[in-house]
Amino acid sequence: EGSSRRRSWGMLVTAGVSGTLAALYAVVIPFVTPALRKVCLPFVPATSTQIQNVLKMLENRSGSLVDIGSGDGRIVIAAAKRGFKAVGYELNPWLVWYSRYRAWRDGVHQNTKFYISDLWKVSFSHYTNVIVFGVPQMMPQLEKKLEEELECNARIIACRFPFPCWIPDHTTGEGIDTVWAYDLKHS
């Protein structure tokens, strides 16, 4: 009877530890794998100043809007509150689900969509406003992709890091809150 009880406790502890490890793995892996890619794309939330600077660059603009690497959806939700039909693309499924929840909680879920997708596998040709929180290593390739796909009336807003070859039409903010806007009709 004693060994049977110990065996039951052992199985229970093993199952509990295994379940905890599996759950931890499921939560942590989407945040760690971006660091293992050829170009490291970590999740760094936008500051409220960055969001205000992006919204300033969107004044007097209309049309469709996409946030490439939308993270927790802050930019998409802020743009939807300003009347944009806004879309976010993000690799991390937890952040996408959280973004969807935040959009629903903030009452803008009708004007937002969030997709789990790799930015290199998506065409941005039907967007007129593009927001990018990129890293320096990806900006040259992204610059070329956007130039090939976007219409001449598109505005691209880069946060934290500018595009290497384009000259910005507008700049606002300072330090990590700097935002650069590029109007393709001028490029």
Salt bridges, closest charged atoms under 4 A:
GLU1 OE2 - ARG5 NH2 3.69
ASP72 OD2 - ARG74 NE 2.69
ASP72 OD2 - ARG102 NH1 3.68
ASP106 OD2 - LYS81 NZ 3.43
ASP106 OD1 - ARG105 NE 3.33
ASP118 OD2 - ARG37 NH2 2.90
GLU149 OE2 - LYS145 NZ 2.67
ASP169 OD1 - HIS186 ND1 3.96
ASP183 OD1 - ARG155 NE 2.61
ASP183 OD2 - HIS170 NE2 3.58
